[in-house]
Amino acid sequence: MKAGLRAVLSLTMLAGLVTANPARAEDAPPTCEVPSYLLASENSLPKVAEAVKTAQKLDILVVGSRSSTINTPDGTAYPGRLEAMLREKLSGVKINVNVELQIKKTAEEVAAGLSKLVEGKKPTLVIWQTGTVDATRSIDPDDFRAAVDDGVAALKAPEPT
């Protein structure tokens, strides 16, 4: 498996784990302690590193379900917290996090439209939160895996000239 695909799958699984818990946001503790093994990876994100280093700009597109908008007690959903944390860690870098909701769609349904979603935005990084709808609809894991692979391939495909 290629490093880029592993990175995307790692982010996808992490997003699924983060959002799979049906707990309400108001029940969440004020901070989210994340195990250290989820914060490190052997995968690199060379396009992200290059954008931060040379352009001093990082555009992130979060493609997610309704849970991408669930607010915490301080009134922010995770994409907003992600943006704030990155701004803090990468001072001097212009951070922009956009959210494209794909409510009640399976990975296969989202994968079919990923190219169009990123076409106009041209993000440096796409975080694809997927799997919850597939799980609730009892989608076969192999079909889910194939849909994620198709979506990743669509995101990695060169832009038409």
Buried (B, 14 or more C-beta within 10 A) or exposed (E): EEEBBEBBBBBBBBBBEBBEEEEEBEEBEEEEEEEEEEEEBEBEBEEBEEBBEEEEEBBBBBBBBEBBBBBBEEEBBBBBBBBEEBBEEEEEBEBBBBBBBBEEBBBBBBBBBBBEBBEEEEBBBBBBBBBBBBBEEEBEEEEBEBBBBBBBEBBEEEEEE
